[in-house]
Amino acid sequence: MKKDLISITDFSKDEYLRIMELAADFEANPNQDLLKGKVVASLFFEPSTRTRLSFETAISRLGGRIVGFADPDSSSATKGETLHDTIKMVCNYADLIVMRHPLEGASRYAAEVSSVPVINAGDGANQHPTQTLLDMYSILKTQGTLDNLNLFMVGDLKYGRTVHSLLQAMSEFENPIFNFIAPENLQMPPGYKHHLDVRGIRYFEHEEFTDIISEADIIYMTRVQKERFSDPIEYEKVKDVYILNKAMLEKTKPNVRILHPLPRVNEISTDVDSSEKAYYFEQARNGVFAREAIISHVMNLK
């Protein structure tokens, strides 16, 4: 049976833990020819740097070949080709499809049409499951556990697909506490809070970015995404509302680590980069190992 990864909920808790094991194995030995003779289609209908490059690095380290595009303007979509026809066509050439698309639900539709596995590399403001799995691997490496953690999510929680996926995955572990820091118009959507309510998981909402972060084990910063705003005035109101600087870390716990899916704009001051609590560049590096693990799992290679 074909295995896809479209939503983080497509995987079970046991599969999350299996990905963590595989990622550690690939970190110890990144070059394994498991994709030798295989072709992977990298279809990026939306701009990306880290996700696309880390996927392509993972595919290369696994010995696979890459076809596809990094810009929709270079695809037949500009000629009016439907997503249905693009996916049907690509299935003739590739053994796996990795796709990013600006429309929510596009990856799920692609998986329904495709005869080969599909991995969602981000669909609109909906889900970004591979980012979540590399985030979980980063949390596990820095905290030694995925249980009993106080997770602070800061910034654009309305459109931030990375926090949506991470909330769902971390709610599968023991006794998490979530703290959401966001302006009123960018708060965590009700559906995700309902997900926590049903499971009896504690969460707290804040509009002020203050010394409450002294309780955090993980501070997950996000940028306010200009591309999700139809009104530029609304974007200007909130773009710099939360900025983390090094002085704010003085009263935080020794084990706290700062994550960010990147790219950052102004939300983390560059003086934080020298702190041992900054982990976002290592987090990006972990993306290669996590994506090697995901590809291997989806294609039943390990």
Order of alpha helices (4+ residues) and beta strands (2+ residues): alpha-beta-alpha-beta-alpha-beta-alpha-beta-alpha-beta-alpha-beta-alpha-beta-beta-alpha-beta-alpha
